[in-house]
Amino acid sequence: MTPAAADRVRTFLQNRGKGIGLRLGLKTSGCSGMAYVLEFVDELNEDDEVFEIEGVNLIVDAKSLIYLQGIELDFVKEGLNEGFKFNNPNAKGECGCGESFTV
């Protein structure tokens, strides 16, 4: 997680008023097969791994971890658009719209 992403997550958690961190996971979706999922976490699951980065807890479930090892979560602003960007060294390709990837 880059410092920009950590700052953004920290702000979201503070505005939300609760939560122990941010979950980064995967779901089957899109034309390439897998899509990223980001959600706030209030309670840990049994198979969760917690990584403290820049003072923020990033939580990944065991099933997703194999596909996410080495990933960089960034927060970027490009013109009027802003959002999280996933730099995943495990991804072999992405769909044209950038919503899903394959390994």
VOPAGU-2260 file (C-alpha; in pm, 1 decimal, decimal comma):
REM VOPAGU-2260
SITE   aa  ch    i         X         Y         Z
SITE  MET   A    0       0,0       0,0       0,0
SITE  THR   A    1     145,1     332,2    -103,2
SITE  PRO   A    2     139,8     630,3     134,0
SITE  ALA   A    3    -131,3     793,4     -83,3
SITE  ALA   A    4    -353,3     484,4     -56,0
SITE  ALA   A    5    -293,6     455,8     318,3
SITE  ASP   A    6    -387,7     821,8     368,8
SITE  ARG   A    7    -710,5     772,9     172,6
SITE  VAL   A    8    -805,5     455,5     361,6
SITE  ARG   A    9    -727,0     623,5     694,1
SITE  THR   A   10    -955,7     913,5     599,8
SITE  PHE   A   11   -1235,8     675,3     498,4
SITE  LEU   A   12   -1207,1     484,1     826,8
SITE  GLN   A   13   -1206,7     805,0    1031,6
SITE  ASN   A   14   -1513,3     937,0     848,0
SITE  ARG   A   15   -1686,0     602,4     890,6
SITE  GLY   A   16   -1620,3     613,9    1265,3
SITE  LYS   A   17   -1548,7     242,5    1304,0
SITE  GLY   A   18   -1358,7     -42,0    1145,4
SITE  ILE   A   19   -1029,2    -220,0    1199,9
SITE  GLY   A   20    -903,5    -197,5     843,9
SITE  LEU   A   21    -963,0    -251,1     474,8
SITE  ARG   A   22   -1016,1    -589,7     311,1
SITE  LEU   A   23    -856,1    -652,4     -26,0
SITE  GLY   A   24   -1002,3    -959,6    -186,8
SITE  LEU   A   25   -1110,1   -1114,6    -512,7
SITE  LYS   A   26   -1433,5   -1225,9    -670,6
SITE  THR   A   27   -1509,7   -1408,0    -992,6
SITE  SER   A   28   -1627,4   -1141,5   -1231,5
SITE  GLY   A   29   -1578,9    -963,0   -1559,5
SITE  CYS   A   30   -1457,5   -1085,3   -1893,2
SITE  SER   A   31   -1110,2   -1180,5   -1767,7
SITE  GLY   A   32   -1218,2   -1385,9   -1466,9
SITE  MET   A   33   -1128,4   -1203,7   -1143,5
SITE  ALA   A   34   -1204,6    -861,8   -1000,5
SITE  TYR   A   35   -1072,7    -682,1    -694,0
SITE  VAL   A   36   -1295,2    -618,9    -394,1
SITE  LEU   A   37   -1234,3    -348,2    -133,9
SITE  GLU   A   38   -1448,0    -334,3     179,3
SITE  PHE   A   39   -1424,1    -212,3     535,6
SITE  VAL   A   40   -1367,6    -473,5     805,8
SITE  ASP   A   41   -1526,8    -460,1    1148,8
SITE  GLU   A   42   -1443,2    -818,6    1252,1
SITE  LEU   A   43   -1172,6   -1057,1    1134,6
SITE  ASN   A   44   -1252,7   -1395,6     984,5
SITE  GLU   A   45   -1064,3   -1708,3    1087,8
SITE  ASP   A   46    -861,5   -1725,7     766,0
SITE  ASP   A   47    -768,8   -1356,2     746,3
SITE  GLU   A   48    -411,6   -1232,9     725,9
SITE  VAL   A   49    -350,6    -880,4     858,8
SITE  PHE   A   50     -75,1    -659,5     720,7
SITE  GLU   A   51     -10,0    -325,5     888,6
SITE  ILE   A   52     113,0     -80,6     626,4
SITE  GLU   A   53     161,2     290,7     687,3
SITE  GLY   A   54     -45,3     257,2    1006,6
SITE  VAL   A   55    -341,4      96,8     824,9
SITE  ASN   A   56    -451,5    -266,5     852,2
SITE  LEU   A   57    -484,8    -433,9     513,6
SITE  ILE   A   58    -674,7    -760,2     551,5
SITE  VAL   A   59    -658,6   -1043,8     297,1
SITE  ASP   A   60    -836,3   -1379,3     318,4
SITE  ALA   A   61    -633,7   -1696,8     263,3
SITE  LYS   A   62    -799,5   -1781,3     -72,6
SITE  SER   A   63    -716,1   -1440,9    -222,9
SITE  LEU   A   64    -365,4   -1417,2     -78,9
SITE  ILE   A   65    -204,0   -1643,4    -338,9
SITE  TYR   A   66    -322,8   -1412,8    -620,2
SITE  LEU   A   67    -238,5   -1092,0    -435,6
SITE  GLN   A   68     115,0   -1154,3    -309,4
SITE  GLY   A   69     333,3    -862,7    -411,9
SITE  ILE   A   70      42,7    -638,6    -511,6
SITE  GLU   A   71      72,4    -263,4    -469,0
SITE  LEU   A   72    -244,1     -72,0    -381,4
SITE  ASP   A   73    -216,9     291,8    -485,4
SITE  PHE   A   74    -452,7     589,1    -485,6
SITE  VAL   A   75    -426,5     810,2    -790,8
SITE  LYS   A   76    -583,7    1130,6    -915,6
SITE  GLU   A   77    -595,0    1180,9   -1290,3
SITE  GLY   A   78    -772,5    1500,1   -1390,0
SITE  LEU   A   79   -1119,9    1489,9   -1238,0
SITE  ASN   A   80   -1098,7    1115,2   -1173,7
SITE  GLU   A   81    -957,8     955,2    -863,1
SITE  GLY   A   82    -950,7     603,1    -730,7
SITE  PHE   A   83    -753,3     304,2    -618,3
SITE  LYS   A   84    -512,9     143,7    -863,3
SITE  PHE   A   85    -394,7    -216,0    -838,4
SITE  ASN   A   86     -42,8    -300,5    -954,9
SITE  ASN   A   87     -46,6    -679,9    -941,0
SITE  PRO   A   88     265,6    -868,0   -1057,5
SITE  ASN   A   89      58,3   -1190,6   -1070,5
SITE  ALA   A   90    -183,8   -1057,7   -1332,8
SITE  LYS   A   91    -114,2   -1199,9   -1678,4
SITE  GLY   A   92    -370,4    -981,1   -1851,5
SITE  GLU   A   93    -660,3    -740,9   -1803,7
SITE  CYS   A   94    -982,9    -688,5   -1988,8
SITE  GLY   A   95   -1015,8    -381,0   -2207,5
SITE  CYS   A   96   -1220,2    -187,2   -1952,4
SITE  GLY   A   97    -973,1    -262,5   -1670,7
SITE  GLU   A   98   -1239,5    -407,2   -1440,0
SITE  SER   A   99   -1106,4    -761,3   -1427,6
SITE  PHE   A  100    -783,7    -958,1   -1472,3
SITE  THR   A  101    -652,1   -1307,5   -1527,4
SITE  VAL   A  102    -361,4   -1494,3   -1367,9
